[in-house]
Structures are given as C-alpha cells and as structure tokens.
Amino acid sequence: MQRILRTQPLLLLRRIAWLYVLLMLCRVVFYCYNAALIGPLAWNELGTLLRGALLFDTASICYADGAFVLLSLLPLHLREKQWYRNLLFGYYVAVNALLVVVVNLSDAVYFHYTQKRFTADEIFFADNDNSLLLVGKFLVENWWLALLDAGFVWLLAKGYGRRIRPETVLHGWRYYAVSVVIFGIGAALCIAGMRGGITRQTRPITLSNATLYTPESNKANLLLSNPFCILRTMSSGGKIHYVKYFADDELPQYFTPTHQPAEHPAVDLSGRNVMIFIMESMSAEHSALLHPELYPAKGGGPAGFTQFLDSLMRTGVVCRKMYANGTRSIQAMPSVLGSIPSFRTPFVLMPQSLGESRQLPAILRDMGYTTAFFCGSERGSMGFGAYARSAGIDRLVSREDYEARHGTDDFDGFWGIWDEKFLQFTGEELAEMPEPFFATLFTLTSHHPFVVPEEYADSLPDGYTPIHKGVAYDDMAFRRFFERFGNEPWFRRTLFVFVADHVSSEKYAPATKTYPGNRHIIGFFHTPDGAWQGEIEGVVQQLDIMPTLLGLLGNKEPYFAFGRDLLNEPDRPAWSVSHDGMFRAVTNDGAIQFDDTPNDTLPADTLERSLRALVQQYYLHIEQKRYLPE
C-alpha cells in the first residue's frame, strides 16, 4: 500500500489539492480585508458561493499548473530522475508563489481601491512613472500581508512533499501503457478545468460567470481567483485604448447615454407583463412580409418560413428595418437587455462588464416586476445565464429545470431542449409567476447542425438553405405556444417582444451577404389584445428595445442606454451601430463608417460626429466600469 501511495499520479493529486487549500486561504484574507465592501455572507448562500469559488479555483489551477500536471505525468522514465524532480519542484513553487499566493493576496488591497480583481489591464500598470513608489507604499501600509505572503509560500513548498520519493510499481510495456492513459486523462481534465466544463454547450468561462452564483457584483469578485482573471482577460488587450475626439464637456452635445424619462409618453402600457423572445439566427430574409421579393406567390415555393411570425407582425408593431448590433449571440444579450453594444470585444467577455449598472431587468425589478430568464441549454452554458444575473434577473430556468419535470427525452442531442417543448414549459412557468413579470427566452433549435425533431422532418419545408427547416420549426413552435396560452389572462396582459440575436450564417438573399443586409433581422412588438399596433418607420436596432420598453412601461427615473426610445426621443439618431474591423452605422439615408485611427480628421458631418461621440462614450464608461446615468 505504501508503494502505491508514493506513485506520481497520487502525489500529483496531493499537490493540486494543496493549491485549492491555499487559494481558499487567500480568499478568506481577501474577504476579511474587504468585508465592508463585499457585505455579510449569509449561511444559506455559502454552499452556492463555495461551488462558484471551486469552479474558478479549478480554472486558475489549470491555467497556472497545466504544464506542471503534464510534465509530472509524462509517460517517460525521465520523470524519475532527480534533476527532473528538482525542475518540477522549482516550477511548482515559483509559479504558484507568484500567481496563486502573491497575486491573490495583492488582490485584497487592489480590490479595496478599484472594486475589481487584478486582470490583464494591470500588466500595463508599470507604464506609470510612480508604480514602484505606489507598490512600496502599499507594502509599508500592509506589511502583515507581506508576512502572510512569506508564510503561504512556505506552506506551498512544505505541502509539495518533496521528501516523499515517488516509486514505480509497473515495468516494461505496462508502465508506458498505463502512463499514456493517465497522461491523456490529465490533459483532458486540464482542458475541461480551463473551459469550466466538458459539454459542447460550454463556452469557456469568463469573469461574468461568477454572477451565476450571486447577483451581487462584489460577491462575484470574491468568487474569482487568479491566475484565471489575468489569463482569461489577456485578449482584452490590457488598457482601454480609444481616440478622444471631443473634450469631456462637449462630448454630451454630440451623444450621451443618459436618458430622461418622457413626461407624457406617446403610448402607455404601464403594468403589463413583458416577454422578450431572443430568436436564434432569425434573419429578416426568412420572412415573406419583410422580403416579399424573395417569395413570389407564383413561384411555387413556401410563402417564407415565418408565416406565423408574419401574422403577428401584421397585427402588432413591426420594425421593417431592424438591425442587429453584432454577429454573435453573446453580443445580443447586453444589446437587448442593457442597451449596451459590443465593439472590438463582446461586452460580457470584458472584465469591465462587472461594473456598476442598472439595466432593464434591474430597473423593472425595482418597479415591482418578477424577473426570469429561460434557455433550454444547460445552466450556465454559453454565458447567457451569467449575463442575465449580472443584468438583474433573479431566476434562471434551464434544461435541468425542464428535465426535472418532463424527463430527459426532449434533449436535441446538441444544444438543449427542443424549442417547441421548451416554449410549452415556459408558458407553464409564466402562468405561475407573480405579475407583473419580466421574462426573456433564448431559442436554440434554428442553429447549426440545423436538425429538427424526427416527427417533423418530413412535414416541414426544406427551404433554400440548411437553416430554413429549423426556422419553420421555430415558427410552428411559436404558433403552438400562442394557441395553447393565448386565452390565459396573464397572456392577454403581456407585451411580447420578438427579436433575433443576429443574422444566420446560412444566407439566401444576395443583399444579406453584405453590409448592412448582414445585420438585417426580424424584430417586432405584439400585444395580444391589440392595445398597440402600427409600424416603426426608419432604422431600429437591438439597443432601442430597452429605452422603448421603459417608455412604454412608465419608468420615471433617468437611465443609461446607448439606444433610443422609439416613441419618445425623436431627436436621437435613428441608426444601428456595430463594429466589424471598423465602426459602422446604418442610417435612414445610408451608412457611415470610420476606423478610429489617432490621426483621423474629425468630419464636418453631424451624424458621423455623433457616431464618434457614441464610441468615445462607450469606451469612457468601459474605462470607468460604470454604466449609470450622469
């Protein structure tokens, strides 16, 4: 037994487990130092917080010690040499002393002043001339942390167990066979740890995933750990660099994200429930109503692939020129729910996204709304739930909740629960929610690999691209949702918003393949009782949904948004802004663009000046990590 305990894999597990202990000790210090900022921890939330902490600690360990794990499990007798063991010991102590101990303990002081964890931004901190003076000042003021650093590093080296000599219990081909298998398992576990999961739905976790375990941003920062925070934010490019075209005092005259509520709103739907459907890949070209030229009646083909959605548009408020602000699902969420765009980097993947904000769900929650987010994928997948929590949504409903009630037979094999089934489940849940409620649902089926339930494979039209059958399936799913719940009292009191996340990767119309057609999506509002009908003329963007809803629902407070209230702010630009190598805006009169170079001349055109001011305001608030009205 003693010989088995001394084998390298079990020694490795001991050493990795010791890192979890040290990370948790660093977190205790972090909390004690910043308890006034973070707030008290309730007993009933400790279990959830611990699960989140272990997730990020696993990612940190895999980032810092992935190479150590693989070197320790290298399927060669080389690893038994004394010099090689010395090399591993040096790696373990040096790397973890810096990234696990020193950086995490320094985080305690850094967070106290900045309310954010140490990330890739701070790698450029040495650009400041007074960096060494500041570090020295902090060391003097927090001398006890330096002693803790030294003590934790000693524990790190002591816990390594260097004096325990690993022994080989296998020889010959068995040694290599078993070692290769263990090496492969170790590599797979490291990758899974870095990503935060092993399923195909798992998007590599980012800092915003901490809000899955707590909606409070300061407690979310408590869950995070380094080196995860540093390495995961490397792609953000360190400091925020942007061109300042306008002085701070003149910037608001060209564009301001601060909105004042309308004194006399054009349409009053106060007290209504709100249900936003964010529809996967629902390009405008799928609709015969929006693109009748693609589906001539005498052509013999289907009358578009969204016949039911077209019928809702005819009796609702249609936005014929609705455009997406991005090309990825993760960009759509903050655009729709927070009126915050994504330019070079998706907003929710930036560490600054954890800054203070009051987005649509949070504002409505304070107005008495119950809030929920529905998605048929696994809880936490694709970053949707994490963002929803950070935006102020209290309840997340996912695949696990569906399967707890309806079993596991309705998983599509790729992304989550089939949309038809999950929509029916969502209606059941909405019927039980206290009113008024604000809910959002993200559909899944109209996505690669473009499969539909086998029972509908022959009855749905094939269409002209691989996605059309899935689009027709989702259209049918919405029809059945409306048929089942259409007469329910809560349903009649609900304002429905339908908007695509982005244009489909599968494009049919030539115009959809180039800008701005490659941003043209389905978007409309619908009230079952016909209380609001008509058409929004001109360009509309996803960013406009939040301001418009706040105007409709009787919001009385100033708010922060990059879009416009479609009914009550006629003086704001009617455009859709985005970035795809350069900053663009499609307007009622065409398109404008610029590449944001430092030597770029400021144009005379007022609209283009407003676009540059919007970009400057965006990065100014990213830099400040603050998304609140002035």
C-alpha positions, 0 to 999 in steps of 0.5 A, spaced: 500 500 500 505 504 501 508 503 494 502 505 491 501 511 495 508 514 493 506 513 485 506 520 481 499 520 479 497 520 487 502 525 489 500 529 483 493 529 486 496 531 493 499 537 490 493 540 486 489 539 492 494 543 496 493 549 491 485 549 492 487 549 500 491 555 499 487 559 494 481 558 499 486 561 504 487 567 500 480 568 499 478 568 506 484 574 507 481 577 501 474 577 504 476 579 511 480 585 508 474 587 504 468 585 508 465 592 508 465 592 501 463 585 499 457 585 505 455 579 510 455 572 507 449 569 509 449 561 511 444 559 506 448 562 500 455 559 502 454 552 499 452 556 492 458 561 493 463 555 495 461 551 488 462 558 484 469 559 488 471 551 486 469 552 479 474 558 478 479 555 483 479 549 478 480 554 472 486 558 475 489 551 477 489 549 470 491 555 467 497 556 472 499 548 473 497 545 466 504 544 464 506 542 471 500 536 471 503 534 464 510 534 465 509 530 472 505 525 468 509 524 462 509 517 460 517 517 460 522 514 465 525 521 465 520 523 470 524 519 475 530 522 475 532 527 480 534 533 476 527 532 473 524 532 480 528 538 482 525 542 475 518 540 477 519 542 484 522 549 482 516 550 477 511 548 482 513 553 487 515 559 483 509 559 479 504 558 484 508 563 489 507 568 484 500 567 481 496 563 486 499 566 493 502 573 491 497 575 486 491 573 490 493 576 496 495 583 492 488 582 490 485 584 497 488 591 497 487 592 489 480 590 490 479 595 496 481 601 491 478 599 484 472 594 486 475 589 481 480 583 481 487 584 478 486 582 470 490 583 464 489 591 464 494 591 470 500 588 466 500 595 463 500 598 470 508 599 470 507 604 464 506 609 470 512 613 472 510 612 480 508 604 480 514 602 484 513 608 489 505 606 489 507 598 490 512 600 496 507 604 499 502 599 499 507 594 502 509 599 508 501 600 509 500 592 509 506 589 511 502 583 515 500 581 508 507 581 506 508 576 512 502 572 510 505 572 503 512 569 506 508 564 510 503 561 504 509 560 500 512 556 505 506 552 506 506 551 498 513 548 498 512 544 505 505 541 502 509 539 495 512 533 499 518 533 496 521 528 501 516 523 499 520 519 493 515 517 488 516 509 486 514 505 480 510 499 481 509 497 473 515 495 468 516 494 461 510 495 456 505 496 462 508 502 465 508 506 458 501 503 457 498 505 463 502 512 463 499 514 456 492 513 459 493 517 465 497 522 461 491 523 456 486 523 462 490 529 465 490 533 459 483 532 458 481 534 465 486 540 464 482 542 458 475 541 461 478 545 468 480 551 463 473 551 459 469 550 466 466 544 463 466 538 458 459 539 454 459 542 447 454 547 450 460 550 454 463 556 452 469 557 456 468 561 462 469 568 463 469 573 469 461 574 468 460 567 470 461 568 477 454 572 477 451 565 476 452 564 483 450 571 486 447 577 483 451 581 487 457 584 483 462 584 489 460 577 491 462 575 484 469 578 485 470 574 491 468 568 487 474 569 482 481 567 483 487 568 479 491 566 475 484 565 471 482 573 471 489 575 468 489 569 463 482 569 461 482 577 460 489 577 456 485 578 449 482 584 452 488 587 450 490 590 457 488 598 457 482 601 454 485 604 448 480 609 444 481 616 440 478 622 444 475 626 439 471 631 443 473 634 450 469 631 456 464 637 456 462 637 449 462 630 448 454 630 451 452 635 445 454 630 440 451 623 444 450 621 451 447 615 454 443 618 459 436 618 458 430 622 461 424 619 462 418 622 457 413 626 461 407 624 457 409 618 453 406 617 446 403 610 448 402 607 455 402 600 457 404 601 464 403 594 468 403 589 463 407 583 463 413 583 458 416 577 454 422 578 450 423 572 445 431 572 443 430 568 436 436 564 434 439 566 427 432 569 425 434 573 419 429 578 416 430 574 409 426 568 412 420 572 412 415 573 406 412 580 409 419 583 410 422 580 403 416 579 399 421 579 393 424 573 395 417 569 395 413 570 389 406 567 390 407 564 383 413 561 384 411 555 387 415 555 393 413 556 401 410 563 402 417 564 407 418 560 413 415 565 418 408 565 416 406 565 423 411 570 425 408 574 419 401 574 422 403 577 428 407 582 425 401 584 421 397 585 427 402 588 432 408 593 431 413 591 426 420 594 425 421 593 417 428 595 418 431 592 424 438 591 425 442 587 429 448 590 433 453 584 432 454 577 429 454 573 435 449 571 440 453 573 446 453 580 443 445 580 443 444 579 450 447 586 453 444 589 446 437 587 448 437 587 455 442 593 457 442 597 451 449 596 451 453 594 444 459 590 443 465 593 439 472 590 438 470 585 444 463 582 446 461 586 452 460 580 457 467 577 455 470 584 458 472 584 465 469 591 465 462 588 464 462 587 472 461 594 473 456 598 476 449 598 472 442 598 472 439 595 466 432 593 464 431 587 468 434 591 474 430 597 473 423 593 472 425 589 478 425 595 482 418 597 479 415 591 482 416 586 476 418 578 477 424 577 473 426 570 469 430 568 464 429 561 460 434 557 455 433 550 454 441 549 454 444 547 460 445 552 466 450 556 465 452 554 458 454 559 453 454 565 458 447 567 457 445 565 464 451 569 467 449 575 463 442 575 465 444 575 473 449 580 472 443 584 468 438 583 474 434 577 473 433 573 479 431 566 476 434 562 471 430 556 468 434 551 464 434 544 461 435 541 468 429 545 470 425 542 464 428 535 465 426 535 472 419 535 470 418 532 463 424 527 463 430 527 459 427 525 452 426 532 449 434 533 449 436 535 441 442 531 442 446 538 441 444 544 444 438 543 449 431 542 449 427 542 443 424 549 442 417 547 441 417 543 448 421 548 451 416 554 449 410 549 452 414 549 459 415 556 459 408 558 458 407 553 464 412 557 468 409 564 466 402 562 468 405 561 475 409 567 476 407 573 480 405 579 475 407 583 473 413 579 470 419 580 466 421 574 462 426 573 456 427 566 452 433 564 448 431 559 442 436 554 440 433 549 435 434 554 428 442 553 429 447 549 426 447 542 425 440 545 423 436 538 425 429 538 427 425 533 431 424 526 427 416 527 427 417 533 423 422 532 418 418 530 413 412 535 414 416 541 414 419 545 408 426 544 406 427 551 404 433 554 400 438 553 405 440 548 411 437 553 416 430 554 413 427 547 416 429 549 423 426 556 422 419 553 420 420 549 426 421 555 430 415 558 427 410 552 428 413 552 435 411 559 436 404 558 433 403 552 438 405 556 444 400 562 442 394 557 441 395 553 447 396 560 452 393 565 448 386 565 452 390 565 459 389 572 462 396 573 464 397 572 456 392 577 454 396 582 459 403 581 456 407 585 451 411 580 447 417 582 444 420 578 438 427 579 436 433 575 433 440 575 436 443 576 429 443 574 422 444 566 420 450 564 417 446 560 412 444 566 407 439 566 401 438 573 399 444 576 395 443 583 399 444 579 406 451 577 404 453 584 405 453 590 409 448 592 412 443 586 409 448 582 414 445 585 420 438 585 417 433 581 422 426 580 424 424 584 430 417 586 432 412 588 438 405 584 439 400 585 444 395 580 444 389 584 445 391 589 440 392 595 445 398 597 440 399 596 433 402 600 427 409 600 424 416 603 426 418 607 420 426 608 419 432 604 422 431 600 429 436 596 432 437 591 438 439 597 443 432 601 442 428 595 445 430 597 452 429 605 452 422 603 448 420 598 453 421 603 459 417 608 455 412 604 454 412 601 461 412 608 465 419 608 468 420 615 471 427 615 473 433 617 468 437 611 465 443 609 461 442 606 454 446 607 448 439 606 444 433 610 443 426 610 445 422 609 439 416 613 441 419 618 445 426 621 443 425 623 436 431 627 436 436 621 437 439 618 431 435 613 428 441 608 426 444 601 428 451 601 430 456 595 430 463 594 429 466 589 424 474 591 423 471 598 423 465 602 426 459 602 422 452 605 422 446 604 418 442 610 417 435 612 414 439 615 408 445 610 408 451 608 412 457 611 415 463 608 417 470 610 420 476 606 423 478 610 429 485 611 427 489 617 432 490 621 426 483 621 423 480 628 421 474 629 425 468 630 419 464 636 418 458 631 418 453 631 424 451 624 424 458 621 423 460 626 429 455 623 433 457 616 431 464 618 434 461 621 440 457 614 441 464 610 441 468 615 445 462 614 450 462 607 450 469 606 451 469 612 457 464 608 461 468 601 459 474 605 462 470 607 468 466 600 469 460 604 470 454 604 466 449 609 470 446 615 468 450 622 469 
